[in-house]
């Protein structure tokens, strides 16, 4: 079994709505299916971001960011 994990960040501008984000996600899922991948699920992944040397000198702390990841699979 092969797996493919793709970050998904929905984007809206101005008067756009959640429907626009769902359309973006649908496009991602359709593209994956066209390439032979089966959609499995969406998961959150927490990422630890360490400050660089200079920001750390000025007191910057470790930050955490959460991203949604679309997980696909297919037979090898």
PDB file of N, CA, C and O in Angstrom:
ATOM      1  N   UNK A   1       0.850  -1.179   0.000  1.00  0.00           N
ATOM      2  CA  UNK A   1       0.000   0.000   0.000  1.00  0.00           C
ATOM      3  C   UNK A   1       0.897   1.244   0.000  1.00  0.00           C
ATOM      4  O   UNK A   1       1.887   1.306   0.729  1.00  0.00           O
ATOM      5  N   UNK A   2       0.541   2.220  -0.817  1.00  0.00           N
ATOM      6  CA  UNK A   2       1.237   3.507  -0.841  1.00  0.00           C
ATOM      7  C   UNK A   2       0.316   4.557  -0.236  1.00  0.00           C
ATOM      8  O   UNK A   2      -0.906   4.465  -0.355  1.00  0.00           O
ATOM      9  N   UNK A   3       0.906   5.553   0.411  1.00  0.00           N
ATOM     10  CA  UNK A   3       0.124   6.648   0.983  1.00  0.00           C
ATOM     11  C   UNK A   3       0.652   7.978   0.454  1.00  0.00           C
ATOM     12  O   UNK A   3       1.836   8.127   0.154  1.00  0.00           O
ATOM     13  N   UNK A   4      -0.247   8.918   0.351  1.00  0.00           N
ATOM     14  CA  UNK A   4       0.097  10.273  -0.081  1.00  0.00           C
ATOM     15  C   UNK A   4      -0.590  11.235   0.877  1.00  0.00           C
ATOM     16  O   UNK A   4      -1.788  11.110   1.128  1.00  0.00           O
ATOM     17  N   UNK A   5       0.154  12.186   1.408  1.00  0.00           N
ATOM     18  CA  UNK A   5      -0.391  13.159   2.351  1.00  0.00           C
ATOM     19  C   UNK A   5      -0.170  14.550   1.766  1.00  0.00           C
ATOM     20  O   UNK A   5       0.953  14.937   1.442  1.00  0.00           O
ATOM     21  N   UNK A   6      -1.270  15.292   1.638  1.00  0.00           N
ATOM     22  CA  UNK A   6      -1.215  16.614   1.008  1.00  0.00           C
ATOM     23  C   UNK A   6      -1.778  17.650   1.981  1.00  0.00           C
ATOM     24  O   UNK A   6      -2.888  17.476   2.484  1.00  0.00           O
ATOM     25  N   UNK A   7      -1.031  18.726   2.255  1.00  0.00           N
ATOM     26  CA  UNK A   7      -1.573  19.762   3.135  1.00  0.00           C
ATOM     27  C   UNK A   7      -2.758  20.449   2.470  1.00  0.00           C
ATOM     28  O   UNK A   7      -2.759  20.686   1.262  1.00  0.00           O
ATOM     29  N   UNK A   8      -3.768  20.766   3.279  1.00  0.00           N
ATOM     30  CA  UNK A   8      -4.924  21.502   2.767  1.00  0.00           C
ATOM     31  C   UNK A   8      -5.162  22.714   3.651  1.00  0.00           C
ATOM     32  O   UNK A   8      -5.367  22.597   4.859  1.00  0.00           O
ATOM     33  N   UNK A   9      -5.130  23.876   3.022  1.00  0.00           N
ATOM     34  CA  UNK A   9      -5.434  25.125   3.710  1.00  0.00           C
ATOM     35  C   UNK A   9      -6.470  25.842   2.851  1.00  0.00           C
ATOM     36  O   UNK A   9      -6.155  26.344   1.772  1.00  0.00           O
ATOM     37  N   UNK A  10      -7.704  25.886   3.336  1.00  0.00           N
ATOM     38  CA  UNK A  10      -8.753  26.589   2.600  1.00  0.00           C
ATOM     39  C   UNK A  10      -8.508  28.088   2.637  1.00  0.00           C
ATOM     40  O   UNK A  10      -8.058  28.627   3.648  1.00  0.00           O
ATOM     41  N   UNK A  11      -8.804  28.753   1.537  1.00  0.00           N
ATOM     42  CA  UNK A  11      -8.559  30.196   1.447  1.00  0.00           C
ATOM     43  C   UNK A  11      -9.815  30.885   0.943  1.00  0.00           C
ATOM     44  O   UNK A  11     -10.436  30.435  -0.020  1.00  0.00           O
ATOM     45  N   UNK A  12     -10.189  31.985   1.600  1.00  0.00           N
ATOM     46  CA  UNK A  12     -11.315  32.784   1.133  1.00  0.00           C
ATOM     47  C   UNK A  12     -10.916  34.253   1.112  1.00  0.00           C
ATOM     48  O   UNK A  12     -10.007  34.688   1.819  1.00  0.00           O
ATOM     49  N   UNK A  13     -11.627  34.998   0.276  1.00  0.00           N
ATOM     50  CA  UNK A  13     -11.410  36.441   0.164  1.00  0.00           C
ATOM     51  C   UNK A  13     -12.766  37.130   0.219  1.00  0.00           C
ATOM     52  O   UNK A  13     -13.759  36.625  -0.306  1.00  0.00           O
ATOM     53  N   UNK A  14     -12.789  38.276   0.854  1.00  0.00           N
ATOM     54  CA  UNK A  14     -13.986  39.110   0.854  1.00  0.00           C
ATOM     55  C   UNK A  14     -15.257  38.385   1.233  1.00  0.00           C
ATOM     56  O   UNK A  14     -15.399  37.905   2.358  1.00  0.00           O
ATOM     57  N   UNK A  15     -16.185  38.307   0.287  1.00  0.00           N
ATOM     58  CA  UNK A  15     -17.515  37.753   0.566  1.00  0.00           C
ATOM     59  C   UNK A  15     -17.604  36.248   0.335  1.00  0.00           C
ATOM     60  O   UNK A  15     -18.700  35.688   0.360  1.00  0.00           O
ATOM     61  N   UNK A  16     -16.471  35.586   0.111  1.00  0.00           N
ATOM     62  CA  UNK A  16     -16.510  34.139  -0.065  1.00  0.00           C
ATOM     63  C   UNK A  16     -16.929  33.474   1.246  1.00  0.00           C
ATOM     64  O   UNK A  16     -16.867  34.082   2.315  1.00  0.00           O
ATOM     65  N   UNK A  17     -17.356  32.212   1.142  1.00  0.00           N
ATOM     66  CA  UNK A  17     -17.888  31.528   2.316  1.00  0.00           C
ATOM     67  C   UNK A  17     -17.269  30.146   2.468  1.00  0.00           C
ATOM     68  O   UNK A  17     -16.365  29.761   1.726  1.00  0.00           O
ATOM     69  N   UNK A  18     -17.780  29.411   3.449  1.00  0.00           N
ATOM     70  CA  UNK A  18     -17.335  28.037   3.674  1.00  0.00           C
ATOM     71  C   UNK A  18     -17.587  27.184   2.438  1.00  0.00           C
ATOM     72  O   UNK A  18     -16.857  26.222   2.199  1.00  0.00           O
ATOM     73  N   UNK A  19     -18.595  27.512   1.657  1.00  0.00           N
ATOM     74  CA  UNK A  19     -18.884  26.782   0.418  1.00  0.00           C
ATOM     75  C   UNK A  19     -17.701  26.872  -0.536  1.00  0.00           C
ATOM     76  O   UNK A  19     -17.384  25.899  -1.220  1.00  0.00           O
ATOM     77  N   UNK A  20     -17.052  28.012  -0.592  1.00  0.00           N
ATOM     78  CA  UNK A  20     -15.882  28.174  -1.454  1.00  0.00           C
ATOM     79  C   UNK A  20     -14.737  27.276  -0.985  1.00  0.00           C
ATOM     80  O   UNK A  20     -14.011  26.717  -1.806  1.00  0.00           O
ATOM     81  N   UNK A  21     -14.576  27.137   0.323  1.00  0.00           N
ATOM     82  CA  UNK A  21     -13.538  26.257   0.863  1.00  0.00           C
ATOM     83  C   UNK A  21     -13.890  24.806   0.558  1.00  0.00           C
ATOM     84  O   UNK A  21     -13.011  24.017   0.212  1.00  0.00           O
ATOM     85  N   UNK A  22     -15.163  24.445   0.682  1.00  0.00           N
ATOM     86  CA  UNK A  22     -15.553  23.065   0.370  1.00  0.00           C
ATOM     87  C   UNK A  22     -15.314  22.761  -1.107  1.00  0.00           C
ATOM     88  O   UNK A  22     -14.957  21.635  -1.453  1.00  0.00           O
ATOM     89  N   UNK A  23     -15.504  23.744  -1.975  1.00  0.00           N
ATOM     90  CA  UNK A  23     -15.197  23.557  -3.398  1.00  0.00           C
ATOM     91  C   UNK A  23     -13.700  23.313  -3.611  1.00  0.00           C
ATOM     92  O   UNK A  23     -13.315  22.496  -4.447  1.00  0.00           O
ATOM     93  N   UNK A  24     -12.861  24.021  -2.855  1.00  0.00           N
ATOM     94  CA  UNK A  24     -11.416  23.827  -2.956  1.00  0.00           C
ATOM     95  C   UNK A  24     -11.028  22.420  -2.515  1.00  0.00           C
ATOM     96  O   UNK A  24     -10.193  21.771  -3.145  1.00  0.00           O
ATOM     97  N   UNK A  25     -11.642  21.954  -1.424  1.00  0.00           N
ATOM     98  CA  UNK A  25     -11.357  20.611  -0.938  1.00  0.00           C
ATOM     99  C   UNK A  25     -11.850  19.563  -1.937  1.00  0.00           C
ATOM    100  O   UNK A  25     -11.170  18.568  -2.189  1.00  0.00           O
ATOM    101  N   UNK A  26     -13.022  19.792  -2.496  1.00  0.00           N
ATOM    102  CA  UNK A  26     -13.558  18.872  -3.503  1.00  0.00           C
ATOM    103  C   UNK A  26     -12.620  18.771  -4.707  1.00  0.00           C
ATOM    104  O   UNK A  26     -12.412  17.684  -5.246  1.00  0.00           O
ATOM    105  N   UNK A  27     -12.067  19.882  -5.116  1.00  0.00           N
ATOM    106  CA  UNK A  27     -11.119  19.889  -6.238  1.00  0.00           C
ATOM    107  C   UNK A  27      -9.885  19.046  -5.903  1.00  0.00           C
ATOM    108  O   UNK A  27      -9.406  18.287  -6.747  1.00  0.00           O
ATOM    109  N   UNK A  28      -9.370  19.175  -4.679  1.00  0.00           N
ATOM    110  CA  UNK A  28      -8.213  18.396  -4.246  1.00  0.00           C
ATOM    111  C   UNK A  28      -8.536  16.903  -4.265  1.00  0.00           C
ATOM    112  O   UNK A  28      -7.734  16.101  -4.743  1.00  0.00           O
ATOM    113  N   UNK A  29      -9.715  16.525  -3.743  1.00  0.00           N
ATOM    114  CA  UNK A  29     -10.108  15.122  -3.699  1.00  0.00           C
ATOM    115  C   UNK A  29     -10.321  14.557  -5.098  1.00  0.00           C
ATOM    116  O   UNK A  29      -9.931  13.424  -5.378  1.00  0.00           O
ATOM    117  N   UNK A  30     -10.938  15.344  -5.977  1.00  0.00           N
ATOM    118  CA  UNK A  30     -11.168  14.905  -7.358  1.00  0.00           C
ATOM    119  C   UNK A  30      -9.847  14.706  -8.085  1.00  0.00           C
ATOM    120  O   UNK A  30      -9.674  13.723  -8.807  1.00  0.00           O
ATOM    121  N   UNK A  31      -8.919  15.630  -7.898  1.00  0.00           N
ATOM    122  CA  UNK A  31      -7.605  15.505  -8.532  1.00  0.00           C
ATOM    123  C   UNK A  31      -6.903  14.243  -8.064  1.00  0.00           C
ATOM    124  O   UNK A  31      -6.323  13.520  -8.874  1.00  0.00           O
ATOM    125  N   UNK A  32      -6.951  13.969  -6.762  1.00  0.00           N
ATOM    126  CA  UNK A  32      -6.344  12.748  -6.232  1.00  0.00           C
ATOM    127  C   UNK A  32      -6.959  11.506  -6.848  1.00  0.00           C
ATOM    128  O   UNK A  32      -6.244  10.576  -7.220  1.00  0.00           O
ATOM    129  N   UNK A  33      -8.275  11.483  -6.960  1.00  0.00           N
ATOM    130  CA  UNK A  33      -8.981  10.333  -7.549  1.00  0.00           C
ATOM    131  C   UNK A  33      -8.597  10.144  -9.013  1.00  0.00           C
ATOM    132  O   UNK A  33      -8.422   9.012  -9.466  1.00  0.00           O
ATOM    133  N   UNK A  34      -8.466  11.232  -9.749  1.00  0.00           N
ATOM    134  CA  UNK A  34      -8.079  11.155 -11.163  1.00  0.00           C
ATOM    135  C   UNK A  34      -6.676  10.597 -11.327  1.00  0.00           C
ATOM    136  O   UNK A  34      -6.352  10.022 -12.366  1.00  0.00           O
ATOM    137  N   UNK A  35      -5.841  10.763 -10.306  1.00  0.00           N
ATOM    138  CA  UNK A  35      -4.469  10.245 -10.343  1.00  0.00           C
ATOM    139  C   UNK A  35      -4.373   8.830  -9.766  1.00  0.00           C
ATOM    140  O   UNK A  35      -3.280   8.283  -9.623  1.00  0.00           O
ATOM    141  N   UNK A  36      -5.533   8.245  -9.435  1.00  0.00           N
ATOM    142  CA  UNK A  36      -5.553   6.870  -8.961  1.00  0.00           C
ATOM    143  C   UNK A  36      -5.454   6.693  -7.456  1.00  0.00           C
ATOM    144  O   UNK A  36      -5.208   5.586  -6.976  1.00  0.00           O
ATOM    145  N   UNK A  37      -5.642   7.774  -6.706  1.00  0.00           N
ATOM    146  CA  UNK A  37      -5.544   7.714  -5.252  1.00  0.00           C
ATOM    147  C   UNK A  37      -6.940   7.643  -4.651  1.00  0.00           C
ATOM    148  O   UNK A  37      -7.864   8.301  -5.129  1.00  0.00           O
ATOM    149  N   UNK A  38      -7.088   6.839  -3.597  1.00  0.00           N
ATOM    150  CA  UNK A  38      -8.338   6.738  -2.854  1.00  0.00           C
ATOM    151  C   UNK A  38      -8.229   7.630  -1.619  1.00  0.00           C
ATOM    152  O   UNK A  38      -7.280   7.516  -0.843  1.00  0.00           O
ATOM    153  N   UNK A  39      -9.204   8.515  -1.446  1.00  0.00           N
ATOM    154  CA  UNK A  39      -9.219   9.386  -0.268  1.00  0.00           C
ATOM    155  C   UNK A  39      -9.491   8.552   0.965  1.00  0.00           C
ATOM    156  O   UNK A  39     -10.382   7.703   0.961  1.00  0.00           O
ATOM    157  N   UNK A  40      -8.716   8.792   2.040  1.00  0.00           N
ATOM    158  CA  UNK A  40      -8.892   8.077   3.304  1.00  0.00           C
ATOM    159  C   UNK A  40      -9.538   8.985   4.337  1.00  0.00           C
ATOM    160  O   UNK A  40     -10.600   8.660   4.868  1.00  0.00           O
ATOM    161  N   UNK A  41      -8.903  10.137   4.633  1.00  0.00           N
ATOM    162  CA  UNK A  41      -9.428  11.047   5.642  1.00  0.00           C
ATOM    163  C   UNK A  41      -8.648  12.353   5.662  1.00  0.00           C
ATOM    164  O   UNK A  41      -7.612  12.495   5.013  1.00  0.00           O
ATOM    165  N   UNK A  42      -9.176  13.297   6.423  1.00  0.00           N
ATOM    166  CA  UNK A  42      -8.482  14.551   6.723  1.00  0.00           C
ATOM    167  C   UNK A  42      -8.059  14.470   8.188  1.00  0.00           C
ATOM    168  O   UNK A  42      -8.868  14.128   9.051  1.00  0.00           O
ATOM    169  N   UNK A  43      -6.810  14.782   8.467  1.00  0.00           N
ATOM    170  CA  UNK A  43      -6.293  14.790   9.842  1.00  0.00           C
ATOM    171  C   UNK A  43      -5.588  16.101  10.115  1.00  0.00           C
ATOM    172  O   UNK A  43      -5.062  16.744   9.206  1.00  0.00           O
ATOM    173  N   UNK A  44      -5.584  16.490  11.379  1.00  0.00           N
ATOM    174  CA  UNK A  44      -4.790  17.635  11.818  1.00  0.00           C
ATOM    175  C   UNK A  44      -3.392  17.153  12.155  1.00  0.00           C
ATOM    176  O   UNK A  44      -3.218  16.093  12.756  1.00  0.00           O
ATOM    177  N   UNK A  45      -2.400  17.938  11.766  1.00  0.00           N
ATOM    178  CA  UNK A  45      -1.019  17.654  12.129  1.00  0.00           C
ATOM    179  C   UNK A  45      -0.481  18.898  12.828  1.00  0.00           C
ATOM    180  O   UNK A  45      -0.555  20.004  12.292  1.00  0.00           O
ATOM    181  N   UNK A  46       0.057  18.708  14.021  1.00  0.00           N
ATOM    182  CA  UNK A  46       0.664  19.812  14.750  1.00  0.00           C
ATOM    183  C   UNK A  46       2.141  19.890  14.400  1.00  0.00           C
ATOM    184  O   UNK A  46       2.842  18.878  14.387  1.00  0.00           O
ATOM    185  N   UNK A  47       2.602  21.091  14.118  1.00  0.00           N
ATOM    186  CA  UNK A  47       3.988  21.303  13.726  1.00  0.00           C
ATOM    187  C   UNK A  47       4.641  22.244  14.736  1.00  0.00           C
ATOM    188  O   UNK A  47       4.124  23.323  15.028  1.00  0.00           O
ATOM    189  N   UNK A  48       5.777  21.815  15.255  1.00  0.00           N
ATOM    190  CA  UNK A  48       6.542  22.653  16.183  1.00  0.00           C
ATOM    191  C   UNK A  48       7.485  23.515  15.362  1.00  0.00           C
ATOM    192  O   UNK A  48       8.272  23.002  14.566  1.00  0.00           O
ATOM    193  N   UNK A  49       7.404  24.831  15.556  1.00  0.00           N
ATOM    194  CA  UNK A  49       8.246  25.775  14.812  1.00  0.00           C
ATOM    195  C   UNK A  49       9.213  26.427  15.788  1.00  0.00           C
ATOM    196  O   UNK A  49       8.803  27.200  16.655  1.00  0.00           O
ATOM    197  N   UNK A  50      10.479  26.119  15.649  1.00  0.00           N
ATOM    198  CA  UNK A  50      11.525  26.692  16.502  1.00  0.00           C
ATOM    199  C   UNK A  50      11.945  28.051  15.946  1.00  0.00           C
ATOM    200  O   UNK A  50      12.086  28.201  14.732  1.00  0.00           O
ATOM    201  N   UNK A  51      12.146  29.038  16.809  1.00  0.00           N
ATOM    202  CA  UNK A  51      12.622  30.332  16.319  1.00  0.00           C
ATOM    203  C   UNK A  51      14.070  30.221  15.843  1.00  0.00           C
ATOM    204  O   UNK A  51      14.831  29.384  16.329  1.00  0.00           O
ATOM    205  N   UNK A  52      14.432  31.057  14.909  1.00  0.00           N
ATOM    206  CA  UNK A  52      15.820  31.103  14.455  1.00  0.00           C
ATOM    207  C   UNK A  52      16.719  31.676  15.537  1.00  0.00           C
ATOM    208  O   UNK A  52      16.239  32.065  16.601  1.00  0.00           O
ATOM    209  N   UNK A  53      18.010  31.731  15.278  1.00  0.00           N
ATOM    210  CA  UNK A  53      18.988  32.178  16.280  1.00  0.00           C
ATOM    211  C   UNK A  53      18.720  33.596  16.779  1.00  0.00           C
ATOM    212  O   UNK A  53      18.668  33.835  17.985  1.00  0.00           O
ATOM    213  N   UNK A  54      18.552  34.527  15.855  1.00  0.00           N
ATOM    214  CA  UNK A  54      18.378  35.926  16.264  1.00  0.00           C
ATOM    215  C   UNK A  54      17.046  36.133  16.977  1.00  0.00           C
ATOM    216  O   UNK A  54      17.032  36.760  18.036  1.00  0.00           O
ATOM    217  N   UNK A  55      15.900  35.625  16.437  1.00  0.00           N
ATOM    218  CA  UNK A  55      14.648  35.782  17.196  1.00  0.00           C
ATOM    219  C   UNK A  55      14.728  35.145  18.585  1.00  0.00           C
ATOM    220  O   UNK A  55      14.165  35.680  19.540  1.00  0.00           O
ATOM    221  N   UNK A  56      15.423  34.008  18.709  1.00  0.00           N
ATOM    222  CA  UNK A  56      15.566  33.356  20.016  1.00  0.00           C
ATOM    223  C   UNK A  56      16.323  34.253  20.984  1.00  0.00           C
ATOM    224  O   UNK A  56      16.021  34.278  22.177  1.00  0.00           O
ATOM    225  N   UNK A  57      17.309  34.993  20.473  1.00  0.00           N
ATOM    226  CA  UNK A  57      18.066  35.922  21.331  1.00  0.00           C
ATOM    227  C   UNK A  57      17.162  37.009  21.894  1.00  0.00           C
ATOM    228  O   UNK A  57      17.405  37.523  22.985  1.00  0.00           O
ATOM    229  N   UNK A  58      16.117  37.358  21.147  1.00  0.00           N
ATOM    230  CA  UNK A  58      15.198  38.409  21.579  1.00  0.00           C
ATOM    231  C   UNK A  58      13.958  37.850  22.275  1.00  0.00           C
ATOM    232  O   UNK A  58      12.961  38.551  22.440  1.00  0.00           O
ATOM    233  N   UNK A  59      14.031  36.576  22.681  1.00  0.00           N
ATOM    234  CA  UNK A  59      12.974  36.007  23.504  1.00  0.00           C
ATOM    235  C   UNK A  59      11.877  35.254  22.779  1.00  0.00           C
ATOM    236  O   UNK A  59      10.906  34.838  23.411  1.00  0.00           O
ATOM    237  N   UNK A  60      11.998  35.063  21.471  1.00  0.00           N
ATOM    238  CA  UNK A  60      10.968  34.298  20.761  1.00  0.00           C
ATOM    239  C   UNK A  60      10.942  32.866  21.268  1.00  0.00           C
ATOM    240  O   UNK A  60      11.984  32.255  21.507  1.00  0.00           O
ATOM    241  N   UNK A  61       9.767  32.355  21.424  1.00  0.00           N
ATOM    242  CA  UNK A  61       9.577  31.001  21.934  1.00  0.00           C
ATOM    243  C   UNK A  61       9.145  30.065  20.816  1.00  0.00           C
ATOM    244  O   UNK A  61       8.792  30.496  19.718  1.00  0.00           O
ATOM    245  N   UNK A  62       9.181  28.784  21.122  1.00  0.00           N
ATOM    246  CA  UNK A  62       8.681  27.785  20.191  1.00  0.00           C
ATOM    247  C   UNK A  62       7.204  28.043  19.952  1.00  0.00           C
ATOM    248  O   UNK A  62       6.456  28.339  20.884  1.00  0.00           O
ATOM    249  N   UNK A  63       6.790  27.930  18.700  1.00  0.00           N
ATOM    250  CA  UNK A  63       5.398  28.145  18.325  1.00  0.00           C
ATOM    251  C   UNK A  63       4.854  26.837  17.760  1.00  0.00           C
ATOM    252  O   UNK A  63       5.619  25.990  17.297  1.00  0.00           O
ATOM    253  N   UNK A  64       3.548  26.677  17.798  1.00  0.00           N
ATOM    254  CA  UNK A  64       2.918  25.477  17.265  1.00  0.00           C
ATOM    255  C   UNK A  64       1.860  25.886  16.251  1.00  0.00           C
ATOM    256  O   UNK A  64       1.062  26.791  16.498  1.00  0.00           O
ATOM    257  N   UNK A  65       1.865  25.210  15.112  1.00  0.00           N
ATOM    258  CA  UNK A  65       0.926  25.490  14.034  1.00  0.00           C
ATOM    259  C   UNK A  65       0.200  24.195  13.713  1.00  0.00           C
ATOM    260  O   UNK A  65       0.804  23.122  13.726  1.00  0.00           O
ATOM    261  N   UNK A  66      -1.085  24.286  13.426  1.00  0.00           N
ATOM    262  CA  UNK A  66      -1.873  23.106  13.080  1.00  0.00           C
ATOM    263  C   UNK A  66      -2.318  23.212  11.621  1.00  0.00           C
ATOM    264  O   UNK A  66      -2.851  24.234  11.189  1.00  0.00           O
ATOM    265  N   UNK A  67      -2.086  22.137  10.881  1.00  0.00           N
ATOM    266  CA  UNK A  67      -2.491  22.072   9.481  1.00  0.00           C
ATOM    267  C   UNK A  67      -3.395  20.875   9.262  1.00  0.00           C
ATOM    268  O   UNK A  67      -3.257  19.849   9.928  1.00  0.00           O
ATOM    269  N   UNK A  68      -4.317  21.013   8.328  1.00  0.00           N
ATOM    270  CA  UNK A  68      -5.116  19.871   7.887  1.00  0.00           C
ATOM    271  C   UNK A  68      -4.362  19.170   6.771  1.00  0.00           C
ATOM    272  O   UNK A  68      -3.798  19.813   5.885  1.00  0.00           O
ATOM    273  N   UNK A  69      -4.359  17.847   6.823  1.00  0.00           N
ATOM    274  CA  UNK A  69      -3.697  17.037   5.804  1.00  0.00           C
ATOM    275  C   UNK A  69      -4.706  16.050   5.219  1.00  0.00           C
ATOM    276  O   UNK A  69      -5.391  15.335   5.950  1.00  0.00           O
ATOM    277  N   UNK A  70      -4.785  16.026   3.887  1.00  0.00           N
ATOM    278  CA  UNK A  70      -5.627  15.057   3.199  1.00  0.00           C
ATOM    279  C   UNK A  70      -4.790  13.797   2.965  1.00  0.00           C
ATOM    280  O   UNK A  70      -3.693  13.866   2.411  1.00  0.00           O
ATOM    281  N   UNK A  71      -5.310  12.667   3.386  1.00  0.00           N
ATOM    282  CA  UNK A  71      -4.584  11.401   3.279  1.00  0.00           C
ATOM    283  C   UNK A  71      -5.237  10.538   2.206  1.00  0.00           C
ATOM    284  O   UNK A  71      -6.445  10.306   2.222  1.00  0.00           O
ATOM    285  N   UNK A  72      -4.419  10.071   1.283  1.00  0.00           N
ATOM    286  CA  UNK A  72      -4.851   9.201   0.189  1.00  0.00           C
ATOM    287  C   UNK A  72      -4.058   7.911   0.247  1.00  0.00           C
ATOM    288  O   UNK A  72      -2.989   7.859   0.856  1.00  0.00           O
ATOM    289  N   UNK A  73      -4.586   6.850  -0.395  1.00  0.00           N
ATOM    290  CA  UNK A  73      -3.853   5.599  -0.500  1.00  0.00           C
ATOM    291  C   UNK A  73      -4.183   4.924  -1.820  1.00  0.00           C
ATOM    292  O   UNK A  73      -5.194   5.218  -2.457  1.00  0.00           O
ATOM    293  N   UNK A  74      -3.296   4.005  -2.215  1.00  0.00           N
ATOM    294  CA  UNK A  74      -3.532   3.164  -3.375  1.00  0.00           C
ATOM    295  C   UNK A  74      -2.637   1.934  -3.270  1.00  0.00           C
ATOM    296  O   UNK A  74      -1.649   1.932  -2.535  1.00  0.00           O
ATOM    297  N   UNK A  75      -2.989   0.903  -4.002  1.00  0.00           N
ATOM    298  CA  UNK A  75      -2.199  -0.313  -4.012  1.00  0.00           C
ATOM    299  C   UNK A  75      -0.854  -0.030  -4.676  1.00  0.00           C
ATOM    300  O   UNK A  75      -0.786   0.707  -5.660  1.00  0.00           O
ATOM    301  N   UNK A  76       0.192  -0.606  -4.148  1.00  0.00           N
ATOM    302  CA  UNK A  76       1.549  -0.400  -4.696  1.00  0.00           C
ATOM    303  C   UNK A  76       1.718  -1.112  -6.011  1.00  0.00           C
ATOM    304  O   UNK A  76       2.790  -1.049  -6.614  1.00  0.00           O
TER     305      UNK A  76
END
